[in-house]
Amino acid sequence: MMRLNGLKSNVGFSGTEGVVSVFPNGKKQLHTTRSWDFMGFPQHVRRATTESDIIIGMLDTGIWPESESFSDENFDPPPQRWKGSCQESSNFTCNNKIIGAKYYRSDKKFTELDFKSPRDSEGHGTHTASTAAGGLVSEASLFGLGSGTARGGAPSARIAVYKICWSDGCPDADILAAFDDAIADGVDIISISVGGSFAFDYFEDAIAIGSFHAMRNGILTSNSAGNSGPDPATITNISPWTLSVAASTIDRKFLTKVKLGNGEVYQGISINTIDWKGKMFPLVYGGDAPNKIRGFNRSQSRFCTLGSLDENLPDLTAPGVDILASWSEAATISGLEGDRRFSSFNIISGTSMSCPHATGAAVYVKSFHPSWSPAAIKSALMTTEFAYGSGHVNPIKAVNPGLIYDAEELDYMKFLCGQGYNTTTLRLVTGKNSRCSTVINGTVWDLNYPSFTLSTASRKFATQVFHRTVTNVGSAMSTYKANVKTQPGLKIQVQPRVLAFKFVGQKKSFVVRITAKFAKKENMISGSLVWDNGVHQARSPIVAYKFEPEEC
């Protein structure tokens, strides 16, 4: 049985009334403190008193409740609107910080490595939860590395745990059930650092389905983009109603020196928590030591992945790299066979780690604007900082973005109809008597999104017209002027070029016409549109790219 926000559907009968879609109960994979300071978000930033009333639904591997990051000292009881519960057991209890906890395993297939409770045996969920909303912990480190005060983006926020991931992955049926419960329980933000190995059709993807229902209930879902990049088309979580988060580096590196037998010393980026006391080891290139008995070749063993090397030929590895956060004391540092090191903190990397940073930033924005829609919060985060794509999030700027690109369920319904979904599917997903028609059909380029993307299979040029509407959330009387930045080959026209507002909440529409002319061997051109009133700058990235169509 898959549960979806009160709607139940029998998986396996695509023609059965009430079934949204039928797809295999696959398994998603897990994607996870200087980082907050690097983002310009210091410890003593201005906080809204409502932050402690915001509840984050963490869909992950569970949580280690004894971690200092989740102390409930000085916390009042949970908000009265909270409807969730805690699956307490002999090894798990909640408190006024972790106010709810549930675990899911619909196939009942547990291993000896799993806790049959919301307790985290992997470490990943503890890491992401503490990054998003962990309290301040002084003298935190991984055996001395990254020493300092660890903290989450929203240390006063409450955490509700939904354990959907186990040692063998994250079943889709459990993901849907957790979304269903989180919505009914009353969470404000959902954070899920999980995804497949490639992008699915929207309604064959448990995360896309669950997050759609979260959106229609006013809940933003923050989701990791995936770890298969940086090649084009490698994002695995693509639904426009979620906040899909990529990973980037920060201004901190962990350096390790390696001394060779000839006395030469080289320095590189690595995490080394073991003192070898001067012991020397033979050095070998992974490509020269494939484990042929297990079917590995040179091209595979050169990456030194687990099991790919012939043990009779080095075996020195280190987990990677940047984000220090709390860790499950039931999980070793690396998770590799033979590792006997345990720590209450760990340093790991990936979009799983970037997702809870965006979650914490979203909580911060929502604490100042409790009534803002998921799209409004997403727009504020996307338009207040810009590098490539939407750049690093800047929580402080996002609280006061000036303009937002808002959207509601109807906008996404138009988008889906324009993508080819029919009336039957639309009604099953929305639970409403809605229908696709020539009136409601939208297009991907007219969804009121804070960015602009033009794609084409043409070898020479392409053009497209985009319609957008912005809402004034800054000063009542304000005038914004369009500032366009572009590269050779990219022409951007905006009409009108001036937007004059008279009151807060007023909406203004505009049209953007983009023409891209690609040079030989050029596949992508980027630019930006900035609405500027001298105080606020609402920045939108513009990207045009061409692709080679697949041959039949």
C-alpha positions in Angstrom: 0.0 0.0 0.0 1.3 3.5 -0.8 -0.2 6.3 1.3 -0.4 9.8 -0.2 -1.8 12.6 2.0 -4.9 10.6 2.9 -5.3 9.0 -0.5 -4.6 5.3 -0.7 -3.7 3.5 -3.9 -3.1 -0.2 -4.6 0.2 -0.5 -6.2 0.0 -3.0 -9.1 -3.4 -2.1 -10.7 -2.9 0.8 -13.1 -6.6 0.7 -14.1 -7.9 0.8 -10.6 -9.9 3.8 -9.6 -7.9 6.1 -7.3 -4.5 5.0 -8.6 -2.3 7.9 -9.5 0.4 5.8 -11.2 2.0 2.4 -10.9 5.7 2.1 -10.7 8.1 -0.4 -9.0 8.8 0.1 -5.3 12.4 1.1 -6.1 14.9 2.4 -3.6 16.4 5.9 -3.5 19.9 6.5 -2.3 21.3 9.0 0.3 22.8 12.0 -1.3 24.9 14.8 3.2 31.4 24.4 10.8 32.5 26.9 8.9 29.8 26.7 6.2 27.3 29.1 7.8 29.9 31.8 8.4 31.1 31.3 4.8 27.5 32.0 3.6 27.5 35.3 5.5 25.2 33.9 8.2 27.0 34.5 11.6 26.1 33.0 14.9 24.5 36.1 16.3 22.3 37.0 13.4 18.9 38.6 14.0 16.3 35.9 14.8 12.5 36.0 14.7 10.8 34.8 17.9 8.7 32.5 15.8 11.7 30.3 14.8 11.0 28.0 17.7 7.5 27.3 16.4 8.8 26.1 13.0 8.9 22.3 12.6 11.3 20.7 10.1 10.3 17.2 8.9 13.6 15.3 8.3 13.1 12.3 6.0 16.4 10.4 6.3 18.1 7.6 8.2 16.7 8.6 11.6 18.5 10.5 14.3 20.9 10.0 17.3 18.8 11.7 20.0 21.6 11.8 22.6 23.7 14.1 20.4 24.4 17.5 22.0 23.1 19.1 18.9 19.6 18.0 19.9 19.5 19.1 23.5 16.1 20.6 24.5 17.6 22.7 27.3 15.6 26.0 27.5 13.0 24.7 25.0 9.3 25.1 25.7 6.8 22.3 24.9 6.0 21.8 21.2 3.6 24.1 19.4 0.0 23.2 20.2 -0.8 22.7 16.5 1.7 19.8 16.4 -0.3 16.6 15.7 2.6 14.1 15.4 3.8 11.4 17.7 7.0 9.7 18.8 7.5 5.9 18.3 9.4 5.5 21.5 11.1 2.2 22.3 13.7 0.9 24.7 16.4 2.7 22.8 14.6 5.9 21.7 12.8 8.8 23.3 11.8 12.3 22.0 12.2 15.6 23.8 11.2 19.3 23.2 13.7 19.6 20.4 13.0 16.3 18.6 9.3 16.5 19.0 8.3 13.6 16.7 9.9 10.4 15.4 8.6 7.6 13.2 10.2 4.8 11.2 9.0 3.0 8.0 9.8 -0.4 6.5 6.8 -1.6 4.6 8.4 -4.8 3.5 9.5 -5.6 7.1 13.0 -6.7 5.9 15.3 -5.6 8.6 19.0 -6.5 8.8 21.2 -7.0 11.9 22.6 -3.5 11.1 19.3 -1.8 11.5 17.6 -0.4 14.6 13.8 -1.1 14.6 13.2 2.4 15.8 13.8 6.0 14.6 17.4 5.7 15.9 20.1 6.3 13.3 22.4 3.5 12.6 24.0 5.1 9.5 24.9 8.6 10.6 23.5 10.4 7.6 20.2 11.5 9.1 21.9 12.8 12.3 24.4 14.8 10.1 21.6 16.4 8.0 19.3 17.2 10.9 22.1 18.9 12.9 23.2 20.9 9.8 19.6 22.2 9.4 18.6 22.8 13.0 21.2 21.6 15.4 21.9 23.6 18.5 25.3 25.2 19.4 27.9 22.7 20.4 31.3 24.0 21.4 34.6 22.2 20.9 33.2 20.0 18.2 35.6 18.2 15.8 36.4 15.0 14.1 39.4 13.9 16.2 40.7 17.5 16.1 39.8 18.3 12.5 37.4 21.2 11.9 37.5 22.2 15.6 35.1 24.9 16.6 31.4 25.5 17.5 29.1 23.4 15.4 25.6 24.8 14.8 22.6 24.4 12.5 21.0 27.1 10.4 17.9 27.3 12.6 19.0 26.1 16.1 15.7 27.1 17.7 13.6 25.1 15.2 11.9 21.8 16.2 12.8 18.5 14.4 10.4 15.8 13.4 12.1 12.6 12.3 10.8 10.3 9.6 13.2 7.4 9.2 12.8 6.2 5.6 16.3 5.0 4.8 18.2 1.9 5.9 21.4 0.2 5.2 20.1 -1.0 1.8 18.5 2.3 0.7 15.2 4.2 0.9 12.1 2.4 -0.4 9.6 4.5 -2.4 6.6 3.2 -0.6 8.1 4.4 2.7 9.0 7.8 1.2 5.4 8.3 0.2 4.1 7.2 3.6 6.5 9.6 5.4 5.4 12.5 3.2 1.8 11.7 4.0 2.4 11.6 7.8 4.6 14.7 7.8 1.9 16.7 6.1 -0.8 15.5 8.4 1.5 16.0 11.5 1.9 19.7 10.7 5.5 20.2 9.7 6.4 23.5 8.1 9.4 22.5 6.0 10.4 19.1 4.6 14.1 18.2 4.1 15.0 15.1 2.2 18.6 14.5 1.1 17.6 11.5 -1.0 17.3 10.7 -4.7 17.5 8.2 -7.5 20.4 7.5 -9.8 18.5 9.4 -12.6 15.4 11.6 -13.1 12.0 9.9 -13.3 8.7 11.1 -14.8 7.1 13.3 -12.2 4.4 10.9 -11.2 6.6 7.9 -11.2 8.8 9.5 -8.6 7.9 9.2 -4.9 9.7 12.4 -4.0 8.0 14.4 -6.8 4.5 13.1 -5.8 5.0 13.6 -2.1 6.5 17.1 -2.5 3.6 18.1 -4.8 1.1 17.3 -2.0 3.4 19.1 0.5 3.3 22.2 -1.8 -0.5 22.2 -2.1 -0.5 22.2 1.8 1.8 25.1 2.0 4.9 23.1 2.8 8.2 23.7 1.0 10.3 20.6 0.3 14.1 21.1 0.2 15.7 18.3 -1.8 19.3 17.4 -2.8 19.9 17.6 -6.5 22.0 14.5 -6.8 25.8 13.7 -6.9 26.3 12.7 -10.5 27.4 16.1 -11.8 28.8 18.3 -13.0 27.9 17.0 -16.5 24.7 18.4 -18.1 21.4 16.7 -17.4 22.7 14.9 -14.2 20.2 16.4 -11.7 17.9 13.6 -10.4 15.4 15.7 -8.5 13.8 18.1 -11.0 10.3 18.9 -10.0 9.7 22.7 -10.1 7.7 22.7 -6.9 10.7 21.6 -4.8 13.9 23.5 -3.9 16.5 21.4 -5.6 20.0 22.0 -4.1 23.4 21.6 -5.7 26.7 21.3 -3.7 29.6 23.7 -3.8 32.8 24.1 -1.9 33.6 26.5 0.9 36.8 28.3 1.9 38.1 25.5 4.1 40.4 22.6 3.2 41.7 19.7 5.2 45.3 19.2 4.1 47.5 16.0 4.6 51.1 15.5 3.8 52.5 12.4 2.3 56.2 11.5 2.6 57.6 9.2 -0.1 60.4 6.8 0.4 62.8 9.1 -1.4 62.2 11.8 1.2 60.0 14.0 -1.0 56.9 15.4 0.8 53.7 16.3 -1.0 50.6 18.0 0.3 47.1 17.3 -0.8 43.4 17.5 0.3 42.4 14.6 2.4 41.1 13.7 5.8 43.5 11.8 7.9 42.5 10.9 11.5 45.1 8.1 12.1 48.6 8.6 13.4 50.7 6.0 11.6 53.7 6.8 13.9 56.1 6.9 10.9 55.2 3.5 9.5 55.7 3.4 5.7 53.4 1.7 3.1 54.0 0.7 -0.5 52.4 3.1 -3.0 50.6 1.8 -6.1 48.4 3.3 -8.8 44.9 1.9 -8.5 44.7 1.2 -12.2 47.6 -1.2 -11.8 46.0 -3.3 -9.1 42.5 -4.4 -10.3 40.7 -7.2 -8.5 40.3 -9.4 -11.5 38.8 -12.2 -9.5 35.8 -10.0 -8.7 35.5 -8.8 -12.3 37.1 -5.4 -12.0 39.4 -3.9 -14.7 41.9 -1.1 -14.8 39.3 1.6 -15.7 37.3 0.7 -12.6 40.1 0.1 -10.1 41.8 3.4 -10.8 39.0 5.0 -8.7 39.9 2.8 -5.7 36.3 1.9 -5.0 35.5 -0.7 -2.4 36.4 -4.2 -3.6 38.0 -3.0 -6.8 41.6 -3.4 -5.7 43.7 -6.6 -5.4 44.6 -6.6 -1.7 47.8 -8.4 -2.5 49.0 -5.5 -4.6 47.8 -0.7 -1.2 44.7 0.1 0.5 44.9 3.7 1.9 41.6 5.7 1.6 39.9 8.5 3.4 36.3 9.7 3.5 35.7 13.2 2.2 35.7 16.5 2.8 34.0 19.6 4.0 31.0 19.7 6.3 31.3 18.9 10.0 28.1 17.9 11.8 26.8 15.4 14.3 27.0 11.7 13.7 25.5 8.5 14.9 27.7 6.8 17.5 26.4 3.4 16.1 28.1 4.2 12.7 31.9 4.2 12.1 33.6 7.2 10.6 33.9 5.8 7.1 31.4 2.9 7.1 34.1 0.7 5.5 34.9 -2.8 6.6 37.6 -2.9 9.2 37.0 0.7 10.4 36.6 0.7 14.2 36.6 4.5 14.7 33.6 6.2 16.2 32.9 9.9 16.8 30.0 12.1 17.8 30.9 14.3 14.8 31.9 13.5 11.2 33.0 15.4 8.1 31.3 14.3 4.9 30.3 15.9 1.6 27.7 15.8 -1.2 24.4 17.4 -2.1 23.0 15.6 1.0 25.0 18.2 3.0 23.9 21.2 0.9 20.2 20.3 1.2 20.0 20.9 4.9 21.8 24.2 4.5 19.1 25.3 2.2 16.5 23.9 4.6 17.9 25.9 7.5 17.9 29.0 5.3 14.3 28.4 4.3 13.3 28.0 7.9 15.0 31.4 8.7 13.0 33.1 5.9 9.8 31.5 7.0 10.3 32.6 10.6 10.0 36.2 9.4 7.3 35.5 6.8 5.0 32.7 8.2 2.3 33.2 5.6 4.6 33.0 2.5 4.0 30.2 0.1 6.7 27.6 -0.7 7.2 29.3 -4.1 7.7 32.7 -2.4 10.3 31.3 0.0 12.1 29.5 -2.9 12.1 32.7 -4.9 13.5 34.7 -2.1 16.4 32.3 -1.7 17.0 32.1 -5.5 17.0 35.8 -6.3 19.0 37.3 -3.5 22.4 35.9 -4.5 23.8 35.1 -7.8 27.0 33.5 -9.2 26.2 30.7 -11.7 22.7 29.3 -11.5 21.3 31.0 -8.5 24.6 30.9 -6.6 25.2 30.5 -2.9 22.1 31.1 -0.7 22.2 34.2 1.4 19.7 33.8 4.3 20.0 37.3 5.5 19.3 38.9 2.1 16.5 36.4 1.4 14.5 37.7 4.4 14.0 41.0 2.5 14.2 40.2 -1.3 12.1 43.2 -2.5 10.3 41.2 -5.2 9.3 37.5 -5.4 8.1 35.2 -8.2 5.2 33.5 -6.5 3.2 30.5 -7.7 0.4 28.3 -6.4 -1.1 24.9 -7.1 -3.0 26.2 -10.2 0.2 27.3 -11.8 1.8 23.9 -11.4 -1.4 22.3 -12.7 -1.1 24.5 -15.8 2.5 23.4 -16.1 1.6 19.7 -15.9 -1.2 20.0 -18.4 1.2 21.7 -20.8 3.7 18.8 -20.2 1.1 16.3 -21.5 -0.5 15.0 -18.4 -4.2 14.3 -18.9 -7.3 15.2 -16.9 -7.5 11.8 -15.2 -4.0 11.9 -13.9 -4.3 15.5 -12.8 -7.5 14.8 -10.8 -5.9 11.8 -9.1 -2.8 13.8 -8.1 -4.6 17.0 -7.0 -7.7 15.3 -5.5 -9.8 18.0 -7.0 -12.4 18.2 -9.8 -9.8 19.9 -12.1 -9.3 19.3 -15.8 -6.8 20.0 -18.5 -8.1 22.2 -21.4 -6.9 24.7 -23.9 -7.6 27.3 -21.3 -5.6 25.8 -18.5 -2.7 24.3 -20.6 0.5 26.1 -19.7 4.0 25.8 -21.0 7.3 25.2 -19.2 8.6 28.6 -20.1 5.6 30.4 -18.7 5.7 28.8 -15.2 6.3 31.8 -12.9 9.8 30.6 -12.0 12.7 32.8 -10.8 15.0 31.7 -13.6 14.9 31.5 -17.4 16.1 28.5 -19.5 16.1 28.2 -23.3 17.0 24.9 -24.8 17.2 23.9 -28.5 18.5 21.2 -30.8 19.2 23.8 -33.4 22.9 24.2 -34.4 22.6 27.9 -35.0 20.1 29.9 -33.0 16.9 29.8 -31.0 14.4 32.2 -29.6 11.7 32.1 -26.9 9.2 34.5 -25.1 8.7 34.2 -21.4 5.9 35.7 -19.3 6.5 36.4 -15.6 4.8 38.2 -12.7 6.6 39.6 -9.6 5.0 40.6 -6.3 6.2 43.6 -4.3 7.2 42.5 -0.8 9.5 45.5 -0.1 8.7 49.2 0.2 5.1 50.3 -0.7 6.2 53.0 -3.2 9.1 51.6 -5.2 10.3 51.6 -8.8 12.4 48.8 -10.3 14.4 49.0 -13.4 15.5 46.1 -15.5 19.3 45.5 -15.7 20.3 42.9 -18.2 23.8 41.3 -18.3 24.6 39.1 -21.3 27.3 37.4 -23.3 28.1 37.6 -27.0 25.4 35.6 -28.9 22.7 36.1 -26.2 20.1 38.9 -26.8 17.7 39.7 -23.9 14.7 42.1 -24.4 12.5 43.0 -21.4 9.1 44.8 -21.7 8.4 46.9 -19.8 11.8 47.8 -18.5 10.4 49.8 -15.5 8.0 48.4 -12.9 6.4 51.0 -10.6 4.6 49.7 -7.4 2.3 51.7 -5.1 1.6 49.2 -2.4 3.0 46.0 -0.8 1.5 42.9 -2.4 1.0 44.6 -5.7 1.8 42.4 -8.7 3.3 43.5 -12.0 3.8 41.4 -15.2 6.5 41.6 -17.8 7.7 39.7 -20.9 11.2 38.6 -21.6 12.3 37.7 -25.2 15.5 35.7 -25.4 17.4 34.9 -28.6 20.5 32.8 -28.6 23.0 32.5 -31.5 25.6 29.8 -30.7 29.1 30.0 -32.0 30.7 27.0 -33.5 31.3 24.3 -30.8 29.5 26.5 -28.3 26.9 24.6 -26.3 25.8 27.1 -23.6 25.5 30.9 -23.1 24.5 32.6 -19.8 23.3 35.9 -18.6 21.0 37.5 -16.0 18.1 39.8 -15.5 18.2 42.0 -12.3 15.3 44.1 -11.2 16.9 46.9 -9.2 15.3 49.7 -7.2 18.6 50.9 -5.6 18.0 48.9 -2.4 16.9 45.5 -3.5 18.2 43.5 -6.5 16.0 40.5 -7.6 18.5 38.5 -9.7 17.4 35.8 -12.2 19.8 33.6 -14.1 19.3 33.2 -17.8 20.8 30.1 -19.6 20.5 29.1 -23.2 22.0 25.7 -24.3 21.8 23.4 -27.2 21.8 19.7 -27.2 22.2 16.9 -29.6 18.9 15.1 -30.3 18.9 11.3 -29.7 19.0 9.3 -32.9 16.1 6.9 -33.5 
